[in-house]
Amino acid sequence: MNSLPNLASIVASFVLIFFLNYLFYGVVAAEFFETHMGSASGVMKEEVNMIFIFFGTLVQAATLTLLYARWSQGVHEISGGFQFGALVGLFAGFGMMLVMYGTSNIYDLAALIVDGLWYAVLYGVCGAAIAVVMKRVGAKST
C-alpha cells in the first residue's frame, strides 16, 4: 500500500473536518445549538482547548481515511466515498448522539438529531474528498 495517497487524504479530510465543523458549529448553527441546550449546566468550556480539538480531528481524519482505504479495495469514486463517509457518520454521529440523549441532558432531541445528521453529511463529504485525493495522488505516485 502506497502511503502518499493515505497521507494526502488524511491531510485533506483533516482540513475539511476542522474547518467545516468550525463553519457549522461556530457560524451557521451556533445560535440553533445555544437555543437547544438541555438542562445540564456548566458542561461547556468558556475557552476551548485547541490542542485536543486538533488531535481529535486528526484521529477522525486518519481513522476515516484508513477505513476507507480498506473498504474501497482500490476503487476510488466520489459516490462510493460519499456513501462510505455517510455510513460512518450515521454510526459515529447519529448513533452516538442518540445514546448521548438517552444518558445526558446536554442538548435536547432536536439538537442531537441535527448534530447526528451533520456528521453523516460531514463524513460523507470527507469520504468523497478522500476518494478523489486517493484516485488523483495514487495515479500520480505509481
CORHU-V301785 format. One record per helix or strand of 2 or more residues. SS is the DSSP state (~ for helix, > for strand). FROM is the first residue (numbers start at 1). LEN is the number of residues. Records with the same first field share a line. If there is no record, write none. Layout:
SS: FROM-LEN  FROM-LEN
This chain:
~: 3-26  30-6  50-23  78-26  109-33
